[in-house]
Amino acid sequence: MSSRRRLSVVPALSRDPYAVSSHSKNRCLTAFTQRERLWLWVPAFAGTTRKRRDDKKKMSPDLAFILTLGFRMAVTAAFIVSASVITERSGPAIGALVATLPISAGPSYVFLALDHDAAFIAEGALASLPVNAATIVLALTYAVLAQRRSAAVSCASAVMVWLVLVALTRTVHWSVAGGLFANAVAFAICMPLMQRFRHVRMPLITRRWYDIPLRAALVATLVATVVTLSRWVGPYVSGTIALFPVVFTSMMLILHPRIGGPATAAVLANSGWGLMGLGIAIAVLHVAALQFGSAIGLCLALAICVSWNLTLWWSGRRRAVPAK
């Protein structure tokens, strides 16, 4: 009798090795209530519902990047519009102070700091240091050509000189001391040559509807280019593009046809001292970003630009006050 029972069980196990006998199944069913037996199925489906919900809520990386980039461009454009309005309504002294701040380079570096580490920002600032020296040469080139040439010829030639000088800077492995020395040499040569273009009687400037939107669009495009390309080109090219003289270029294109070449050249010729402060701020950004992080480095660089321009404004105001 026992041998027959064993023979009846063995074929069943051989057909399905994972089969459960009816006796064991009945014991499992009687050991749990109906509600408890329903909960036994929960681990089998654990995570499936949440995963589907997460898939529905998850945003595409490309869409997230486009939305973030659009927001950054809008913030930059709003900053440019505010700075332009303050420049026009606050008079020549405060207007010059606002205009010589790092309006284009500042937002570019802030958004780069949100996407990259402090070492990336420090390397980018090191690349921007010799580019600042090339910018003063651009101002001198335009000031010389704008006396007799058209806006298109003067602006295109100045930008071409800037591009050539920037290409030459890439052949040198720069250090902070080398970048500061290049700035010192460039300013020592260009500042005396621009002196005779600084004092020009400025005509009344009437703003047109496209002035501020054009400036905002140019700077926002620059920020978008820097942020987008920084993923592939690295810190050196990002730091170079961040210091592209988009503010100077917009001034050439807007002011030259309206007030003439000599008056526009006078605006750029008076920006030499402000560029000198910007070069010092860039060097401080490189050092401070490595030592204290990107946030402190950017704050120190901005503080240096503001303090430098305030000192220039105060010095010019003292010279303008007649002797009692």
C-alpha positions in Angstrom: 0.0 0.0 0.0 2.8 2.4 0.8 4.6 1.5 -2.3 1.6 2.4 -4.4 1.3 5.9 -2.7 5.0 6.5 -3.4 4.6 5.6 -7.0 1.6 7.9 -7.4 3.6 10.9 -6.0 6.8 10.4 -7.9 5.4 10.8 -11.4 3.6 14.0 -10.4 6.9 15.5 -9.1 8.7 14.3 -12.3 6.2 16.1 -14.5 6.4 19.4 -12.6 9.3 19.8 -10.2 7.8 23.1 -8.9 4.3 21.7 -8.3 2.8 22.0 -4.8 0.7 19.2 -3.4 -2.9 19.9 -2.7 -2.3 19.1 1.0 0.4 21.8 1.3 -1.8 24.2 -0.6 -4.7 23.7 1.7 -2.5 24.2 4.7 -1.3 27.6 3.3 -4.8 28.7 2.6 -6.1 27.8 6.0 -3.1 29.5 7.7 -4.0 33.0 6.4 -7.3 34.8 6.2 -8.7 36.0 2.9 -7.5 39.6 3.5 -4.0 38.3 4.4 -3.9 36.2 1.3 -4.5 39.3 -0.8 -1.6 41.1 0.8 0.7 38.2 -0.2 0.4 39.3 -3.8 1.7 42.9 -3.0 5.5 42.0 -3.2 5.0 40.5 -6.6 3.8 43.8 -8.0 6.0 46.0 -5.7 7.6 48.9 -7.7 5.7 48.4 -10.9 3.0 51.1 -10.3 5.6 53.6 -8.9 7.9 53.0 -11.9 5.0 53.7 -14.3 4.2 56.9 -12.5 7.8 58.0 -12.5 8.0 57.3 -16.2 5.1 59.6 -16.8 6.5 62.3 -14.6 10.1 62.1 -15.8 11.0 64.9 -18.3 13.1 64.4 -21.3 16.7 65.5 -20.8 16.7 67.5 -24.0 13.5 69.3 -23.0 14.8 70.0 -19.6 18.0 71.5 -21.1 16.0 73.7 -23.5 13.7 75.0 -20.8 16.7 75.7 -18.5 18.6 77.4 -21.3 15.5 79.6 -22.1 15.1 80.6 -18.5 18.8 81.6 -18.3 18.5 83.6 -21.5 15.4 85.4 -20.1 17.2 86.2 -16.9 20.2 87.6 -18.8 17.9 89.6 -21.1 16.1 91.1 -18.1 19.4 92.0 -16.5 20.6 93.8 -19.7 17.3 95.7 -20.0 17.5 96.9 -16.4 21.2 97.9 -16.8 20.4 99.8 -20.0 17.5 101.7 -18.4 19.6 102.7 -15.4 22.4 103.8 -17.7 20.0 106.1 -19.6 18.2 107.6 -16.7 20.9 108.1 -14.1 23.2 110.5 -16.0 26.7 110.1 -17.4 28.5 109.3 -14.1 26.3 106.4 -12.8 25.6 105.4 -16.4 29.3 104.8 -17.1 29.6 102.9 -13.8 26.8 100.5 -14.8 27.9 100.2 -18.5 31.5 99.1 -17.6 30.3 96.3 -15.3 30.7 92.7 -16.6 27.3 92.7 -18.1 27.9 89.9 -20.6 30.8 88.0 -18.9 29.1 88.0 -15.5 25.9 86.0 -16.4 28.0 83.6 -18.5 30.2 82.7 -15.6 27.3 82.4 -13.2 25.6 79.9 -15.4 28.8 78.1 -16.0 29.3 77.8 -12.3 25.9 76.2 -12.0 26.8 73.4 -14.4 30.5 72.9 -13.7 32.9 72.7 -10.7 35.3 75.3 -9.4 38.2 73.9 -11.4 36.3 74.5 -14.6 35.6 78.1 -13.6 39.2 78.7 -12.6 40.5 77.4 -15.9 37.9 79.4 -17.8 39.0 82.6 -16.0 42.6 81.9 -16.8 41.7 81.7 -20.5 39.7 84.9 -20.2 42.7 86.9 -18.8 44.6 87.3 -22.1 41.3 87.8 -24.0 40.8 90.9 -21.9 44.0 92.3 -23.3 42.8 91.6 -26.8 39.6 93.6 -26.1 41.5 96.8 -25.4 43.2 96.3 -28.8 39.7 96.0 -30.3 38.7 99.3 -28.8 41.8 101.0 -30.1 41.3 99.6 -33.6 37.7 100.7 -33.8 38.6 104.2 -32.4 41.2 104.7 -35.2 39.0 103.4 -38.0 35.7 105.1 -36.8 37.1 108.5 -37.4 36.7 108.2 -41.2 35.3 104.7 -41.9 31.7 103.4 -41.8 30.2 101.4 -39.0 30.4 98.1 -40.9 34.0 98.5 -41.9 35.1 99.7 -38.4 33.2 97.1 -36.5 34.2 94.2 -38.8 37.9 95.2 -38.8 37.9 95.5 -35.0 36.3 92.1 -34.5 38.7 90.6 -37.0 41.7 91.9 -35.0 40.2 90.6 -31.8 39.7 87.1 -33.4 43.3 87.0 -34.6 44.7 88.0 -31.2 42.5 85.4 -29.5 43.7 82.7 -31.9 47.3 83.7 -31.0 46.6 83.5 -27.3 45.7 79.8 -27.8 49.3 79.0 -28.8 50.6 80.0 -25.3 50.2 78.1 -22.1 49.1 81.0 -19.8 49.6 81.5 -16.1 48.2 84.2 -13.9 51.4 86.1 -14.0 51.7 85.8 -17.7 48.1 86.9 -18.3 48.5 89.9 -16.0 51.7 90.8 -17.8 50.0 90.6 -21.2 47.2 93.0 -19.9 49.8 95.4 -18.5 51.6 95.5 -21.9 48.4 95.9 -23.9 47.1 98.7 -21.7 50.5 100.5 -21.6 50.5 100.6 -25.4 46.8 101.3 -26.1 45.8 103.8 -23.3 48.2 106.6 -24.5 47.1 106.0 -28.1 43.4 106.2 -27.2 43.9 109.4 -25.2 43.3 111.7 -28.2 40.0 110.0 -29.0 38.4 110.4 -25.5 37.4 114.0 -25.5 34.6 114.5 -28.0 31.4 116.5 -27.6 28.6 114.0 -27.3 25.4 114.8 -29.2 22.0 114.1 -27.7 21.2 110.4 -28.0 17.6 109.4 -28.7 16.8 105.9 -27.9 14.9 103.8 -30.6 12.6 101.0 -29.9 15.1 98.3 -31.0 18.1 99.4 -29.0 17.5 97.6 -25.8 16.0 94.4 -27.4 19.0 94.2 -29.7 21.4 94.4 -26.8 19.4 91.9 -24.8 19.2 89.5 -27.7 23.0 89.7 -28.4 24.0 89.1 -24.8 21.3 86.3 -24.3 22.6 84.6 -27.4 26.2 84.8 -26.1 25.1 83.2 -22.8 23.2 80.5 -24.6 26.3 79.8 -26.8 28.6 79.6 -23.8 26.4 77.4 -21.8 25.6 75.0 -24.7 29.2 74.6 -25.9 30.7 74.3 -22.5 29.7 70.6 -22.4 31.9 69.8 -25.4 34.6 72.5 -25.8 35.9 72.6 -22.2 36.9 75.5 -19.9 39.4 77.2 -22.2 37.0 77.8 -25.1 34.2 78.6 -22.7 36.3 81.3 -21.0 37.2 82.7 -24.3 33.7 82.9 -25.6 32.4 84.3 -22.3 34.6 87.4 -22.8 33.5 88.1 -26.3 33.0 91.9 -26.5 29.3 91.7 -27.2 28.6 95.0 -25.3 31.2 96.9 -27.4 29.9 95.3 -30.6 26.3 96.4 -29.8 27.5 99.9 -29.1 29.3 100.1 -32.4 26.3 98.9 -34.3 23.8 101.1 -32.5 25.6 104.3 -31.8 27.8 104.7 -34.9 25.0 105.2 -37.4 23.2 107.6 -35.1 25.9 109.8 -33.5 28.8 109.2 -35.8 32.1 107.4 -35.6 34.1 109.9 -33.5 31.5 110.1 -30.7 31.1 106.3 -30.6 34.9 106.0 -30.6 35.1 108.3 -27.6 32.7 105.9 -25.6 35.0 103.0 -26.3 38.2 105.0 -25.7 36.9 105.9 -22.2 36.4 102.2 -21.3 40.1 101.4 -21.0 40.3 102.0 -17.3 37.2 99.9 -16.7 38.7 97.0 -18.7 41.8 97.2 -16.5 39.6 96.6 -13.4 37.9 93.7 -15.2 41.3 92.1 -15.9 42.1 92.3 -12.1 38.7 90.8 -11.3 39.3 87.9 -13.7 42.7 87.1 -12.1 41.1 87.1 -8.6 38.3 84.8 -9.9 40.9 82.3 -11.0 42.7 82.2 -7.7 39.6 82.5 -5.4 37.7 79.8 -7.3 40.4 77.2 -6.6 40.8 78.2 -3.0 37.3 79.0 -1.8 34.9 77.8 -4.5 33.1 79.3 -7.5 30.5 81.2 -5.4 33.0 83.1 -3.4 35.3 83.7 -6.4 32.4 85.2 -8.4 31.4 87.4 -5.5 34.9 88.7 -5.0 35.3 89.3 -8.8 32.1 91.3 -8.9 33.1 93.3 -5.7 36.4 94.2 -7.4 34.6 95.4 -10.5 32.1 97.5 -8.6 34.8 99.0 -6.2 37.1 99.7 -9.2 34.4 101.6 -11.0 33.3 103.5 -7.9 36.9 104.6 -7.4 37.1 105.8 -11.0 33.8 107.6 -10.6 35.0 109.3 -7.4 38.3 110.2 -8.9 36.7 111.7 -12.0 34.2 113.6 -9.8 37.0 115.1 -7.7 38.8 116.4 -10.9 35.5 117.8 -12.2 34.9 119.9 -9.1 36.4 123.4 -9.6 39.0 124.5 -7.2 37.7 126.8 -4.5 
